[in-house]
């Protein structure tokens, strides 16, 4: 028998400026549901999360929430104070105790006592994630939680969500992340919410089946109606099939790159490569080393990048990815080693902040700053309206200012602008941030067709698996290693790192376990294992009761409950003393 939902909406209606966004939308969230919410930028995904969080009122609809159900919301762009410590901010925001907040901040590797000034995008994201998790809600709503996170942090979040006791709804462009955490898919398509009781791994098969069924129905309509519908999904489905086919070409390119890495000269002389290799050369570096003060960022790295290579750069935030990229492009000088950039290399750089866009101008003006109605893409002229449609913009948006676009739409326009620039080396820094799945498919197709060389800095593992011919991993402490293949190939080939502290801790735990098994009876061993949890529960209960009793109005409004809680507080403190003494006694028995 299925459990009743924690939360449900029936026949919800919402309009903005007279234009309906949702009309008759219904949904429900059950205990331990793991829901991924997907759809094109601007379809209302973030708005729907805000409705569930109670931040937006709708025009109509019936709502139900189980009594006592708590909801925590992680917004895509959170405004954070700057004049308080991280610990104080989260305690004030959530009302949680000092030790509860510190425990979660330890998991996200943030210093509780650090002032919230000069935070990076990744640090801000980790604080907001910690803020949501410390509330221990029944329903957790996450809007693009992986944005600005490095891969280790994303993998930590995946494991945290897998073990999360409540339900969650997550919006994300990260396919690998969604495949690992979801068991249900919600898809918003033209104002309608469709649901599939399988995770994102089934998304392509499911949506293709839905669209094929709808296309069969559309064939019964007349040609005029079909034209008015502007059946863009047909192109999206075809694009996905083409991209799958192109993976075979990428695999062949990886084999060529693997062969080159294996046969690379140990100490190549710059400019000494001859014939065909010289004409293909984009970047060649040998023994690059860079320090900042006493900290080694890159140590002895060598590579040869040739025309047509697709290079992915990965690494934890702060490991040195940006420094390595600047070394390869000769924007900064190495302390040791040499780097040569081919004479015919012409750089196109799409940076993470998308500074190339002028928000006060229209989409048309940004793409055609000198006037006219055509752009040149890979040496071929394209009419601007057709080109904007390639990037999933409506023709009505061409004369709209960039300032009214969503974050994902701005990224789409920045990509469109980048591909109008002449060049044969395209460098992309986190190009997938804020892009919906359809735009990711479009970007993937554009990059497949790009005739030059790609260098991609990204935390999107699926994106790298689909595109990269090799991955350069910045591992920290100066270690930089190149692996042929995509991100999955890198994971399979990298050498596991041995943490001496963790190894020592594991050894000590094993030794303690052996001692306990030798000296404990069965009941004592079971009691020793259970006591830490009992102590933690008692400490939490005592803290909660003390907080209630400290309220000056509590006795006045609830005199009977005040008496009951006071008695329970004394008993809980006694139980805590007994539990701690028993644990110490058993600990001494192990060590003795």
Buried (B, 14 or more C-beta within 10 A) or exposed (E): EEEEBBBBBEEBBBEEEEEEBBBBBBBBBBBBBBBBBBBBBBBBBBBBBBBBBEEEEBEEBEEEBBEEBEBBBBBBEBEBEEEBBBBBBBBEBBEBBEEBBBBBBEBBEBEBEBBBEEBEBBBBBBBBBBBBBBBBBBBBBBBBBBBBBBBBBBBBBBEBBEEBEBBBBBBBBBBBBBBBBBBBBBBBBEBEBEEBEEBBBBBBEBBBEBBEEEBEEBEEEEEEEBEEEEBEBEBBBEBBEBBEEBBEEBEEBBEBBBEBBEEEEEEBEEEEBEEEEEEBBBBBBBBBBBBEEEEBBBBBBBBBBBBBBBBBBBBBBBBBBBBBBBBBBEEEEBBEBBBBBBEEBEBBBBBBEBEBBEEEBBBBBBBBEEEEEEBEBBEEEBEBEEBBBBBBBEEEBBEBBBEEBBBBBBBBBBBBBBBBBEBBBBBBBBBBBBBBBBBBBBBBBBBBEBEBBBBBBBBBBBBBBBBBBBBBBBBBEBBBBBBBBBBBBBBEEEEEEEEEEEEEEEEEEEEBEEBBEEBBEEEBBEBBEEBEEBBEBBBEBBBEBBEEBEEEEBEEEBEEEBEEBEEEBEEBBEBBEEBBEBBEEBBEBBEE
